[in-house]
Amino acid sequence: MSLYAMQKFLFALNRDTEVQRRYKEGGAARAAVLDTCDLTGEEREAIDAGDIGKLYVLGCNGQLLMHFAPLLGIAWADYLEAMREGVRKYGPVRAGIYAMTTSTEDKVAGV
């Protein structure tokens, strides 16, 4: 998995207005900007689709995702729910600092 490349792209997307323009344009412009990164098919599909939940499960940092969500027109509460839905739909977070070591039903530290 190319977690670094995926997060690097999202970082650029969150900061660079030209990358944002090309992403928002969609079609060939979006494909061309995605081609600049070494992404797996799964990562590329998730970014292309704006699938916050899938990106979270793939290991994307929430700080990057919380800035990507408004670009997609996703409100804060819906962004948080998208991450929860990602875990329900795709399983536990696979990589990165949010990698899950317990199931979603397990209590951690008694909570």
N, C-alpha and C positions, 0 to 999 in steps of 0.2 A: 504494500500500500504506500502511496506517496503523500502521507499526511502533511509533510513539510510543504510540498508543492501546492496542495490544496489550500492550506492556510496562507501561504504566500500569495496566492491568487486572490483570496478573499481580502487580505490586507490591502493589496493594490486596488481592488474593486471598491473598498471602503474609502480610499483616500484620493484616488486619481479620477478626475472628472472625465477624462478621455476614455478610460476603461469602463467607467459607468455608462457613458454615452453608447459605446459599442455593445455593452451587455444589454442595455435597455432597448436598443434598436432591434435586437433579435436576429434571427435568420443567419445569413452569411457573416454579418458583422460579429455576432455573438460567437459563432463557430470559429472565426478567425482569432478572436481574443482568447478563447479557450484553448486553441491550438498552441498558444505560446507557453503552455504549462504541461509538465509531464504528469498527467492525471490518468488514473485507471478509468476504465469505462464506467464503473459504478460511481466514482467521484464526479466525473464529467456530467453524467446524467443527473446527479443530485444537484449540482450547481446550475446546470441548464434549466432544470425544472423548478429551481428555488425551493427545494425540499429541505427545509430547516431541520426537521426531525431526522432525516437520513444523514445529513451532514453532521449532526450532533452525534449520532450513533457511530459514524465513521471516525469520530475523534476530534472534530473541529472545536476549537476553543470558543466558549460562550461569548467572550468579548468580541470576537470577530463576527459571530452570528448575530449578536444583538445590534450590530451596525448594518449588517446585510438585510435584516428583516425590514427596516423602514424603506430601504431601496425597493423592496418587493411590495410595499404597501401594507405590511403586517404590523398590527398594533401590538403593544407590549404584552398584554394578557394573552393574545393569540400566539405570540412568539413563544412564551413559556409553555403554553399548551402544546404547541408543535413539537417541542423537545420531548415532552411526556409522551405524546402520541408516537413519536419516532421510536421510543423504547418499547412501547406496546406493540408496534407494527413490525419493527426490524430486529428486536432483541436488545440485549444490553450493549452499552457503549463499548466498542471494540478496542479503542486505542486512545492515546493522549492522556491528559491529566484527569479526565473524567471517566476513564475506564472503570467499569463496574466489577466489583469483586463479590457482590452479593446479588441476590435476586431483588426485584422491586418489592417483594412482600416481606423480606427480611428486615428486622429492626436492627439498627446500628446504634451502638452506645445506649441501648434501652429506649430509643426514640422511635 
